[in-house]
Amino acid sequence: MILAVKICFKPTYNGSVLSLPAPLWAALILSVGLLTVSCGEVAKESAQATSQQGRERQRSNNPTPVDVAIARTDSLRVQPKYTGNTTPFQTVSLRSQVEGRLLALNLDVGDRVQKGAKVGLLDDALLLIALRQAEAELATLKSEVTKAETQVSNARAEVARMQLELSQAEADSQRQQELFEAGAISKQTAEQARTKALSAAQLLRASQERVRTEQQAVTTAQGRVTAQQAVVAQFQERKSYSRLVSPITGVITQRVTEPGNLLQPGNEVLQIADFSRVKVVVQVSELELSQIEVGQSAQVTLDAFPNVTLIGRVTRISPVADTTARLIPVEVVIPNNDNKIGSGLLARVKFEPQSSQRVVVSKSAIQKESESSNGQVFVITQTEGKTRVTARAVTLGNKADDKVEIVSGLQPGEPYVDRAARPLKDGESVVISALSETAQ
């Protein structure tokens, strides 16, 4: 920039020295200074342009090293951990159902048993005697039924005979009546024939009533047989209780009694636990209850197996809270296919969030961040055989520590620049460092 100043004055000489008015001297000095500054700015701009061109040539010849990461979904919400103890999925007490002396008990604590397997035996001598008596009584009642059925058969035969006699008597009475009317016989003879027919009819009715009576006797006897059959079945079932069998498949956790002891109905013999699955009950604060629901996944770690993370599910949420601590019992069930997990182990439970997760990147990946929720990241692209970066506008979400949620603009699985050796420009060539993450 050059400033031209037109100065009009009439010089005067004071001896050999040019004499100018003071205002003119000031204007002259100012114009010279402006000329000097203008020349300096031109030189500075020229130097900056030269430096910028040098940096551009350097970027072109030496791609910027960058650390690349793969966009993955995560949750910035820190999930609290809860502690609880492992318990079997099911525990059953095997108890005696009848009175008897325990003769044998085949299993001890730690032994595995299958459902329906015989584990012990009670003395069944008294039960066997009672069963034999009931069976004998049943046989007697069955014989009574047979006898009653025979009586019914006899009564029916008697009815058939009486029906024949009645038919004969009625025929004789009819014939005698005709002879009497013809004057061939006396009236007395005709009346005797009629009386005989009436007697035969009465005997027939009596025989028919006897059939009904005998039939009722058969029905009653059959009822007694049915009742006694139920008694026999009951004794047979009671005798079967002398064999102690496991109601479930599991592991013996407690042996309560020993052979030789006299057991009464209801006395406990063994405790059997099902460890195919394991339950963990944790106490959850009422403030966190809204984040948990039945069927939700949970990560479970055991101090006994610190390097193993198990995935369980919430199976039950108690409707009753502790009125003092405001804690609600929540039950989580985890698989135990190899039966390594026992009872009473310390478990640490972390419930997986129900809300959908978003892409989370480190704050160093955000190259431009404004006061609003907008930002910019650089994604890796391959163009003409070169690795370049492309600026991508993203919408930012929640922030925690050195992490930022990406609401939109970056998809899971996309490679992006996590760190760069110097500020990047859109389309710039880069070289991926050895520390970069690669897609699996």
SULWOGI-V130769 format. One record per pair of residues at least 6 apart in sequence whose C-alpha atoms are under 6 Angstrom apart, sorted by sequence separation. I is the first residue (numbers start at 1). J is the second residue. If there is no record, write none. Layout:
# SULWOGI-V130769
I:J + I:J
This chain:
# SULWOGI-V130769
13:19 + 179:185 + 180:186 + 321:327 + 369:375 + 381:387 + 12:19 + 321:328 + 368:375 + 381:388 + 398:405 + 301:309 + 368:376 + 380:388 + 381:389 + 397:405 + 300:309 + 367:376 + 380:389 + 396:405 + 397:406 + 300:310 + 366:376 + 367:377 + 379:389 + 396:406 + 397:407 + 299:310 + 318:329 + 366:377 + 378:389 + 379:390 + 395:406 + 396:407 + 257:269 + 299:311 + 378:390 + 395:407 + 106:119 + 177:190 + 256:269 + 298:311 + 317:330 + 378:391 + 395:408 + 105:119 + 106:120 + 176:190 + 256:270 + 298:312 + 377:391 + 378:392 + 394:408 + 105:120 + 255:270 + 297:312 + 298:313 + 316:331 + 377:392 + 394:409 + 104:120 + 254:270 + 297:313 + 315:331 + 376:392 + 104:121 + 254:271 + 296:313 + 314:331 + 315:332 + 376:393 + 103:121 + 253:271 + 295:313 + 296:314 + 314:332 + 375:393 + 376:394 + 103:122 + 252:271 + 253:272 + 295:314 + 313:332 + 375:394 + 102:122 + 173:193 + 252:272 + 294:314 + 313:333 + 374:394 + 101:122 + 173:194 + 251:272 + 294:315 + 312:333 + 374:395 + 100:122 + 101:123 + 250:272 + 251:273 + 312:334 + 373:395 + 374:396 + 100:123 + 250:273 + 373:396 + 250:274 + 170:197 + 169:197 + 2:35 + 166:200 + 166:201 + 380:415 + 391:426 + 379:415 + 380:416 + 390:426 + 1:38 + 379:416 + 390:427 + 378:416 + 389:427 + 363:402 + 378:417 + 388:427 + 389:428 + 362:402 + 363:403 + 388:428 + 286:327 + 362:403 + 363:404 + 388:429 + 162:204 + 285:327 + 361:403 + 362:404 + 387:429 + 388:430 + 284:327 + 361:404 + 387:430 + 283:327 + 284:328 + 302:346 + 360:404 + 159:204 + 283:328 + 302:347 + 360:405 + 283:329 + 301:347 + 359:405 + 360:406 + 282:329 + 301:348 + 359:406 + 159:207 + 282:330 + 300:348 + 159:208 + 281:330 + 300:349 + 281:331 + 299:349 + 280:331 + 299:350 + 280:332 + 298:350 + 365:417 + 279:332 + 298:351 + 365:418 + 279:333 + 298:352 + 156:211 + 278:333 + 297:352 + 155:211 + 278:334 + 277:334 + 277:335 + 152:211 + 277:336 + 276:336 + 276:337 + 152:214 + 152:215 + 149:218 + 148:218 + 145:218 + 145:221 + 141:225 + 138:228 + 134:232 + 131:235 + 127:239 + 124:242 + 122:242 + 121:242 + 121:243 + 121:244 + 120:244 + 119:244 + 118:244 + 119:245 + 118:245 + 117:245 + 116:245 + 117:246 + 116:246 + 115:246 + 115:247 + 115:248 + 115:249 + 114:249 + 113:249 + 113:250 + 112:250 + 112:251 + 111:251 + 110:251 + 111:252 + 110:252 + 109:252 + 109:253 + 109:254 + 104:259 + 103:259 + 102:259 + 103:260 + 102:260 + 102:261 + 101:261 + 101:262 + 100:262 + 101:263 + 100:263 + 99:263 + 99:264 + 99:265 + 98:265 + 97:265 + 96:265 + 97:266 + 96:266 + 95:266 + 96:267 + 95:267 + 95:268 + 94:268 + 95:269 + 94:269 + 94:270 + 93:270 + 93:271 + 92:271 + 92:272 + 91:272 + 91:273 + 90:273 + 90:274 + 88:273 + 89:274 + 88:274 + 88:275 + 89:277 + 89:278 + 88:278 + 89:279 + 87:278 + 87:279 + 86:279 + 86:280 + 85:280 + 84:280 + 84:281 + 84:282 + 83:282 + 87:343 + 86:343 + 86:344 + 85:344 + 86:345 + 85:345 + 85:346 + 84:346 + 85:347 + 84:347 + 83:347 + 83:348 + 82:348 + 82:349 + 81:349 + 81:350 + 75:357 + 74:357 + 73:357 + 74:358 + 73:358 + 73:359 + 74:360 + 72:359 + 73:360 + 72:412 + 71:412 + 71:413 + 70:413 + 71:414 + 70:414 + 70:415 + 69:415 + 69:416 + 68:416 + 68:417 + 69:418 + 67:417 + 68:418 + 67:418 + 67:419 + 66:419 + 66:420 + 65:421 + 65:430 + 63:429 + 64:430 + 65:431 + 66:432 + 67:433 + 63:430 + 64:431 + 65:432 + 66:433 + 63:431 + 68:436 + 69:437 + 67:436 + 68:437
